């Protein structure tokens, strides 16, 4: 029995219904690869024993589902910086696979954010396999844009990846996508000639202040200031229905935990060594005028910071902070990249797309992306490799992600509200405020978050 027949039998695929049929934008570049198309042995969508596959049965019951493109042609969307590498890896794998000679795979450049938008606009016109950020999962599921892995593919997801990335690919207890990275979060870069002990926020601020340097962090952002709220045990997340609409918000910022978090932020903003981070974090380390001793940022700045600091380049998990005599470990959002498979009406093509997504998130390909572009693997074996372990930024992020829940989906109003809240703190508005004043500000923020849609 050919492998694809076996997988077609064991694969439990979620064929999501009601696919939107509207126009889709173009992608920036593409190249073709793999072997040329030939007559597919899987075209009849039968299993080895002559019965119809589960995917075929489900697609028949999905009255709104329609064929998605040429049955022999597969489109993959990948960000521009890895599109050539992705094509190269597919071209090497496809002729050795069980599908050699049956499909043509074309990789086109499309960033994760744009890919999600395009899929939500027109699922049918979208790529068969595509990368996206985990905070778009709920919207893509609601749009019927994701076919969930099953069988051996689901086993590979669960057995090979870290818990955070699996959680990021999961909605309501079901895995809908393939983890691709575990590297989108924030930690602390520091100048080792300034900061010799990065373990506590109070210590880092003193060391920066003593050296005439600054500690940079963007408190004017709901992405960063959750580092304090989540650290003390406060909660803030949104629930969505199957149509992708906000149904409720779980937020308890008016709790004692929320008050402690706000006190810590107010204290930080008032420290002479603190400076509000801007969007050019790494430039603050510039030897021609930068004054940073430490900066809270992410792997996107690692190459620049390393180049600027040289032997003084340091990276660590976020420090602890103290409120009313108790230490709390700074938290934050855990960010992950995922690869999704679009539902198909041809069961064998669907199986191939899942096999392709499985390959593109394998240890081999994750290591190739790390070596070429510095992407942090979600694959546990890749994470344990000497090359990844010796990368200071990824090691710091891995240590930090232990304390960070995966970022869910947040409406635009959340970001506006939390930006205004953080701006009030950094402006000094609450520097001399009473607990009652802080509680009032937290109550206003919490109500706005719960009302946000």
C-alpha positions as CSV (number, residue, x, y, z in Angstrom):
1,X,0.0,0.0,0.0
2,X,1.4,3.4,-1.0
3,X,2.0,5.8,1.9
4,X,-0.4,8.3,0.6
5,X,-3.2,5.7,0.6
6,X,-2.5,4.8,4.2
7,X,-2.4,8.4,5.2
8,X,-5.6,9.1,3.3
9,X,-7.2,6.3,5.4
10,X,-6.0,7.4,8.8
11,X,-6.1,11.1,8.3
12,X,-8.9,12.8,10.3
13,X,-9.4,16.1,8.5
14,X,-11.7,18.9,9.5
15,X,-13.4,20.0,6.3
16,X,-14.7,23.4,7.4
17,X,-17.8,24.7,5.6
18,X,-19.1,27.9,4.0
19,X,-16.0,29.0,2.1
20,X,-16.2,32.6,1.1
21,X,-15.8,33.2,-2.6
22,X,-14.5,36.7,-3.4
23,X,-11.4,38.2,-5.0
24,X,-7.9,37.7,-3.7
25,X,-4.8,40.0,-4.0
26,X,-1.6,39.0,-5.8
27,X,1.7,37.9,-4.2
28,X,5.0,39.5,-4.7
29,X,7.1,36.7,-6.2
30,X,7.0,33.0,-7.0
31,X,9.0,30.2,-8.4
32,X,8.0,26.7,-9.5
33,X,9.5,23.5,-8.3
34,X,9.0,19.8,-7.8
35,X,8.2,17.4,-10.6
36,X,5.9,18.1,-13.5
37,X,2.3,17.1,-13.3
38,X,1.2,13.6,-14.3
39,X,-2.0,11.7,-14.0
40,X,-2.8,11.4,-10.3
41,X,-3.4,7.9,-9.0
42,X,-5.4,9.5,-6.2
43,X,-7.9,11.3,-8.4
44,X,-10.7,8.9,-7.6
45,X,-10.4,9.8,-3.8
46,X,-10.6,6.1,-2.9
47,X,-8.9,4.2,-0.1
48,X,-6.9,1.0,-0.7
49,X,-9.9,-1.2,0.0
50,X,-12.1,0.7,-2.5
51,X,-14.1,2.6,0.1
52,X,-14.3,6.4,0.0
53,X,-11.9,8.2,2.2
54,X,-13.1,10.2,5.3
55,X,-12.1,13.4,3.6
56,X,-14.1,12.6,0.5
57,X,-17.1,11.7,2.6
58,X,-16.9,15.0,4.5
59,X,-16.4,17.1,1.4
60,X,-19.6,15.5,-0.1
61,X,-21.5,16.6,3.0
62,X,-20.1,20.2,2.6
63,X,-22.5,21.6,0.1
64,X,-20.8,25.0,0.0
65,X,-17.3,23.6,-0.5
66,X,-15.9,24.0,-4.1
67,X,-12.8,22.7,-5.8
68,X,-9.8,24.9,-5.0
69,X,-7.7,25.4,-8.1
70,X,-5.9,22.9,-10.3
71,X,-5.9,19.5,-8.7
72,X,-2.3,19.0,-9.8
73,X,-1.0,22.4,-8.8
74,X,-0.2,23.4,-5.2
75,X,0.5,26.9,-4.0
76,X,2.5,27.7,-0.9
77,X,2.7,31.2,0.6
78,X,5.8,32.0,2.6
79,X,7.3,35.3,3.7
80,X,9.8,36.8,1.2
81,X,12.8,36.2,3.3
82,X,12.3,32.4,3.4
83,X,10.4,31.9,0.1
84,X,13.6,30.8,-1.9
85,X,14.7,28.5,0.9
86,X,11.2,27.0,1.1
87,X,11.1,26.3,-2.6
88,X,14.6,24.8,-2.4
89,X,13.6,22.4,0.3
90,X,10.4,21.4,-1.4
91,X,12.2,20.8,-4.7
92,X,14.6,18.4,-2.9
93,X,11.9,16.6,-1.0
94,X,9.2,16.2,-3.6
95,X,11.0,13.8,-6.0
96,X,11.8,11.5,-3.1
97,X,8.3,11.5,-1.6
98,X,5.4,9.2,-2.3
99,X,3.9,11.9,-4.5
100,X,6.8,12.3,-6.9
101,X,5.6,13.2,-10.4
102,X,2.0,13.9,-9.3
103,X,2.0,17.5,-8.1
104,X,3.7,20.8,-9.0
105,X,4.4,23.0,-6.0
106,X,4.9,26.8,-6.4
107,X,6.1,29.0,-3.6
108,X,5.0,32.6,-3.7
109,X,6.1,35.4,-1.4
110,X,3.5,36.5,1.1
111,X,4.0,37.7,4.7
112,X,2.1,36.1,7.5
113,X,-0.1,39.1,8.2
114,X,-1.0,39.6,4.6
115,X,-1.6,35.9,4.1
116,X,-4.2,35.8,6.8
117,X,-5.9,38.8,5.4
118,X,-6.0,37.3,1.9
119,X,-7.3,34.0,3.2
120,X,-10.1,35.8,5.2
121,X,-11.0,37.8,2.0
122,X,-11.2,34.8,-0.3
123,X,-10.5,31.3,1.0
124,X,-10.9,29.5,-2.3
125,X,-8.5,31.9,-4.1
126,X,-5.9,31.6,-1.3
127,X,-2.9,29.3,-1.2
128,X,-3.2,25.6,-0.4
129,X,-0.5,25.8,2.3
130,X,0.3,29.1,4.0
131,X,2.1,30.6,7.0
132,X,0.3,32.9,9.5
133,X,0.7,34.4,13.0
134,X,-1.0,32.5,15.8
135,X,-3.2,35.5,16.8
136,X,-5.2,35.0,13.5
137,X,-6.1,31.3,14.3
138,X,-9.7,32.0,15.6
139,X,-10.5,34.2,12.6
140,X,-9.2,31.6,10.1
141,X,-11.1,28.8,11.8
142,X,-14.3,30.9,11.7
143,X,-13.7,31.6,8.0
144,X,-13.4,27.9,7.2
145,X,-9.8,28.5,6.0
146,X,-8.1,25.7,7.9
147,X,-8.2,21.9,7.5
148,X,-7.2,20.4,10.9
149,X,-4.3,17.8,10.9
150,X,-5.2,14.3,12.0
151,X,-3.7,10.9,12.2
152,X,0.1,10.7,11.9
153,X,0.2,14.4,11.1
154,X,-1.5,15.3,14.4
155,X,0.8,12.9,16.2
156,X,3.8,14.7,14.7
157,X,2.5,18.1,15.9
158,X,1.9,16.8,19.4
159,X,5.0,14.8,19.8
160,X,7.6,17.0,18.1
161,X,6.8,20.6,19.2
162,X,7.0,22.5,22.5
163,X,3.8,23.0,24.5
164,X,3.5,26.7,23.8
165,X,3.5,26.3,20.1
166,X,1.0,23.5,20.3
167,X,-1.2,25.6,22.4
168,X,-1.0,28.4,19.9
169,X,-2.2,26.1,17.2
170,X,-5.2,24.9,19.3
171,X,-8.7,26.4,19.6
172,X,-11.3,24.9,21.9
173,X,-9.2,21.8,22.4
174,X,-8.6,21.1,18.8
175,X,-5.3,21.5,16.8
176,X,-5.9,23.4,13.6
177,X,-2.4,24.1,12.3
178,X,1.3,23.1,12.3
179,X,3.7,24.9,14.6
180,X,6.5,26.6,12.6
181,X,8.4,28.7,15.1
182,X,8.6,29.5,18.8
183,X,10.3,32.8,18.6
184,X,7.9,35.8,18.7
185,X,8.1,37.2,22.2
186,X,10.2,39.7,24.1
187,X,13.0,39.5,26.5
188,X,15.9,41.7,27.6
189,X,19.0,42.7,25.6
190,X,21.7,44.3,27.7
191,X,25.2,45.8,27.6
192,X,27.4,43.5,29.7
193,X,29.7,46.3,30.5
194,X,26.8,48.1,32.2
195,X,24.6,45.3,33.5
196,X,26.4,42.5,35.2
197,X,23.3,41.0,37.0
198,X,20.2,41.0,34.8
199,X,18.0,39.1,37.3
200,X,15.9,41.9,39.0
201,X,14.3,45.0,37.5
202,X,15.4,47.0,40.5
203,X,19.0,45.9,40.0
204,X,19.0,46.5,36.3
205,X,17.6,50.1,36.8
206,X,20.3,50.8,39.4
207,X,23.1,49.5,37.3
208,X,21.9,51.5,34.3
209,X,21.5,54.6,36.4
210,X,25.0,54.3,37.9
211,X,26.5,54.1,34.5
212,X,24.5,57.0,33.1
213,X,22.5,54.7,30.8
214,X,18.8,53.9,30.3
215,X,16.5,51.0,30.6
216,X,14.1,51.0,27.6
217,X,10.7,49.4,27.6
218,X,7.5,50.2,25.7
219,X,4.9,50.6,28.5
220,X,2.7,52.5,26.0
221,X,1.7,49.2,24.4
222,X,-0.8,46.5,25.3
223,X,1.6,43.9,23.9
224,X,4.4,44.9,26.4
225,X,2.6,46.1,29.5
226,X,0.9,42.7,30.0
227,X,4.4,41.7,31.2
228,X,3.3,43.2,34.6
229,X,-0.4,42.2,34.6
230,X,0.3,38.6,33.7
231,X,3.2,38.4,36.2
232,X,1.0,39.2,39.2
233,X,-1.7,36.8,38.1
234,X,-4.1,39.3,36.4
235,X,-6.0,38.0,33.3
236,X,-7.0,39.5,30.0
237,X,-8.2,37.5,27.1
238,X,-11.1,37.4,24.6
239,X,-13.6,34.7,23.6
240,X,-14.9,34.4,20.1
241,X,-17.8,32.6,18.5
242,X,-17.7,30.4,15.3
243,X,-18.3,33.5,13.2
244,X,-15.2,35.2,14.6
245,X,-17.1,37.7,16.7
246,X,-16.1,38.7,20.2
247,X,-18.5,37.2,22.7
248,X,-16.9,38.2,26.0
249,X,-13.7,39.3,27.6
250,X,-12.0,37.6,30.6
251,X,-10.4,40.6,32.4
252,X,-9.8,41.1,36.1
253,X,-7.5,44.1,36.1
254,X,-9.5,45.6,39.1
255,X,-8.3,42.7,41.3
256,X,-5.4,43.0,43.8
257,X,-3.2,41.4,41.1
258,X,-4.1,44.2,38.7
259,X,-3.4,46.9,41.3
260,X,0.0,45.4,42.1
261,X,0.9,45.3,38.3
262,X,-0.1,49.0,37.9
263,X,1.9,50.0,41.0
264,X,5.0,48.3,39.4
265,X,4.5,50.1,36.1
266,X,4.1,53.5,37.8
267,X,7.2,52.9,39.9
268,X,9.2,51.9,36.7
269,X,8.0,55.0,34.8
270,X,9.1,57.2,37.6
271,X,12.6,55.8,37.8
272,X,15.3,58.2,36.4
273,X,16.9,55.3,34.5
274,X,13.7,54.4,32.7
275,X,13.0,55.6,29.1
276,X,10.0,54.8,27.0
277,X,11.0,52.5,24.2
278,X,10.3,53.5,20.6
279,X,10.1,51.4,17.5
280,X,13.8,51.6,16.8
281,X,14.9,49.8,19.9
282,X,18.2,48.5,18.7
283,X,19.3,52.0,17.6
284,X,19.4,53.0,21.3
285,X,22.5,50.9,21.6
286,X,24.2,52.8,18.8
287,X,27.8,53.7,20.0
288,X,27.5,57.0,18.2
289,X,25.0,58.4,20.7
290,X,22.8,55.6,22.0
291,X,22.4,55.5,25.8
292,X,20.8,52.2,26.5
293,X,22.1,49.8,29.1
294,X,19.2,47.4,28.5
295,X,16.2,47.2,26.2
296,X,13.1,45.0,26.3
297,X,12.7,43.8,22.7
298,X,12.7,40.6,20.6
299,X,14.7,38.5,18.2
300,X,14.1,40.9,15.3
301,X,16.6,43.2,17.0
302,X,19.2,40.6,17.9
303,X,21.5,40.9,14.8
304,X,21.6,44.7,15.1
305,X,22.2,44.7,18.9
306,X,24.9,42.1,18.5
307,X,26.7,44.1,15.9
308,X,26.5,47.2,18.0
309,X,27.7,45.7,21.3
310,X,30.2,43.1,20.1
311,X,31.7,41.3,23.1
312,X,29.4,43.2,25.4
313,X,26.3,41.7,23.8
314,X,24.0,40.0,26.4
315,X,20.5,38.6,26.4
316,X,18.4,37.2,29.2
317,X,14.8,36.5,30.2
318,X,13.0,39.4,31.6
319,X,13.9,40.2,35.2
320,X,11.7,39.9,38.3
321,X,10.1,43.0,40.0
322,X,9.1,43.6,43.6
323,X,5.8,45.0,44.8
324,X,5.0,45.3,48.5
325,X,7.8,42.9,49.4
326,X,6.9,40.2,46.9
327,X,8.9,39.3,43.8
328,X,7.1,38.6,40.5
329,X,8.6,37.2,37.3
330,X,7.8,39.5,34.3
331,X,5.6,37.7,31.8
332,X,4.3,38.7,28.4
333,X,2.8,37.2,25.3
334,X,4.2,34.1,23.6
335,X,4.2,34.5,19.9
336,X,4.4,31.7,17.3
337,X,4.2,31.3,13.6
338,X,2.0,28.5,12.2
339,X,1.4,26.8,8.9
340,X,-2.1,26.1,7.8
341,X,-3.7,23.9,5.2
342,X,-6.7,25.1,3.2
343,X,-9.7,22.6,2.9
344,X,-9.9,20.7,-0.4
345,X,-12.6,18.7,-2.1
346,X,-10.0,16.2,-3.5
347,X,-9.1,14.0,-0.6
348,X,-5.7,12.9,-2.0
349,X,-4.7,16.5,-2.7
350,X,-5.8,17.3,0.8
351,X,-3.6,14.5,2.2
352,X,-0.7,15.7,0.1
353,X,-1.1,19.3,1.4
354,X,-1.0,18.0,5.0
355,X,2.1,16.0,4.2
356,X,3.7,19.1,2.7
357,X,2.8,21.2,5.8
358,X,4.2,18.4,8.0
359,X,7.5,18.5,6.0
360,X,7.7,22.3,6.1
361,X,7.5,22.2,9.9
362,X,9.9,19.2,10.3
363,X,13.1,19.4,12.3
364,X,15.1,19.5,9.1
365,X,13.3,22.5,7.7
366,X,13.0,24.4,11.0
367,X,16.8,24.0,11.4
368,X,17.4,25.3,7.9
369,X,15.3,28.4,8.6
370,X,17.2,29.0,11.8
371,X,20.6,28.7,10.1
372,X,19.5,30.9,7.2
373,X,17.3,33.5,8.9
374,X,17.6,33.0,12.6
375,X,14.0,31.8,13.1
376,X,13.6,30.1,16.4
377,X,12.3,26.5,16.1
378,X,9.2,25.0,17.8
379,X,10.5,21.5,17.2
380,X,12.0,20.2,20.4
381,X,14.9,18.4,18.8
382,X,15.9,21.5,16.9
383,X,15.6,23.6,20.1
384,X,18.0,21.2,21.8
385,X,20.6,21.4,19.1
386,X,24.0,23.0,20.0
387,X,23.5,25.6,17.3
388,X,20.2,26.9,18.7
389,X,21.3,26.5,22.3
390,X,24.3,28.7,21.6
391,X,22.2,31.6,20.3
392,X,21.9,34.0,23.2
393,X,18.7,35.7,22.0
394,X,16.9,32.4,21.3
395,X,18.1,31.0,24.6
396,X,16.8,34.1,26.4
397,X,13.5,33.9,24.6
398,X,13.1,30.2,25.4
399,X,13.7,30.9,29.1
400,X,11.1,33.7,28.9
401,X,8.4,31.8,27.1
402,X,8.1,29.5,30.0
403,X,6.3,32.4,31.8
404,X,4.2,33.5,28.8
405,X,0.8,32.3,27.6
406,X,0.3,32.2,23.8
407,X,-1.1,35.4,22.4
408,X,-4.7,35.0,21.5
409,X,-6.8,37.3,19.2
410,X,-7.5,40.8,20.5
411,X,-9.8,43.4,18.8
412,X,-8.4,46.7,17.7
413,X,-10.1,48.5,20.5
414,X,-7.9,46.6,23.0
415,X,-4.7,48.0,21.6
416,X,-6.1,51.6,21.5
417,X,-7.2,51.3,25.2
418,X,-4.0,49.8,26.5
419,X,-1.9,52.3,24.6
420,X,-3.8,55.2,26.2
421,X,-3.5,53.6,29.6
422,X,0.3,53.1,29.2
423,X,0.7,56.6,27.9
424,X,-1.0,58.0,31.1
425,X,1.5,56.0,33.2
426,X,4.6,57.2,31.3
427,X,3.4,60.8,31.4
428,X,3.6,60.7,35.2
429,X,-0.2,61.1,35.7
430,X,-0.3,58.5,38.5
431,X,3.1,59.1,40.0
432,X,1.5,60.4,43.2
433,X,-1.9,58.8,42.9
434,X,-3.6,56.9,45.7
435,X,-4.6,53.3,45.5
436,X,-8.2,54.5,45.0
437,X,-7.1,56.6,42.0
438,X,-5.2,53.6,40.6
439,X,-8.2,51.3,41.1
440,X,-10.4,53.9,39.3
441,X,-8.1,53.9,36.3
442,X,-8.0,50.1,36.3
443,X,-11.8,49.9,36.5
444,X,-12.1,52.2,33.5
445,X,-9.6,50.1,31.6
446,X,-11.3,46.8,32.5
447,X,-14.7,48.1,31.5
448,X,-13.4,49.4,28.2
449,X,-11.7,46.0,27.5
450,X,-14.9,44.2,28.2
451,X,-16.9,46.5,26.0
452,X,-14.4,46.2,23.1
453,X,-15.6,44.4,20.0
